[in-house]
Amino acid sequence: YVTNVNGEGDARDGNGFISRVSLTGEMLEREFARGLDGPKGVMLGGDALYVADISQLVVLDAATGAVRRRVPAPGAVFLNDLTFAPDGRVLIADSGSARIYASRNHTMEVWLEHELLRAVNGLLPEPDRLIVTTMEGRLLAIDYSTRQIRVLAEGLGDADGVAALGGGRYLVSAWPGQMFVVSAMDGAFAQILDTRSEERYLNDFLLVNGILYQPHWEPSEFTAYRVRQ
């Protein structure tokens, strides 16, 4: 499932949609779900799709694309990535308000608000902590129970997507076109990909079985990379 803003990222224009793409690169259904504004983060949970859409969580039927419910996030400015916490709640980053929201069923509340969450972007759940990127260049770890924040690395540009590589290492993308391998042990990082000169934007991504599935805001394309460790 690939979210398509199809306009400005914060425009409530109803132009946003979700596509279905095969793992081998075929377009299965370009407009599987329509009527969204600026959809960004998307996760499959059971028979439902959970989508972050500017200031609301939209829950869709994963088989038909029909809207099941919309859950507003009071005070949200620019909802971005989302994920599932171990307790089943949906956690949603709000890049515009330095907040992470939490939703269960038909309710939404602020899970954490902190100055270190300014321009919060990517979310990656781990058993005991939430890994977070911010567009102020930070990689963070948040303890679920205490909500304490630990800075794992800094200097990562406009950090966006994040995935675990194992051994305390993470793959982090940065707008508009850098990919880093980051060590959470000492905060060191190395650039492994740079697409800025070709204006191929690197946004959030999905890493599954050694394949990195990467959508590009510009150009309107989708790339798969094999990650060798």
Secondary structure, DSSP 8 states (H G I E B T S, - for coil): -EEE--S-TT---S-EEEEEE-TTS-EEEEEEEEEESSEEEEEEETTEEEEEEBTEEEEEETTT--EEEEEE-TT-S-EEEEEE-TTS-EEEEETTTTEEEEEETTEEEEEEE-GGGTTEEEEEE-SSEEEEEETTS-EEEEETTT--EEEEE---SEEEEEEEEETTEEEEEEETTEEEEEETTT--EEEEEE-TTTT------EEETTEEEEEETTTTEEEEEE---
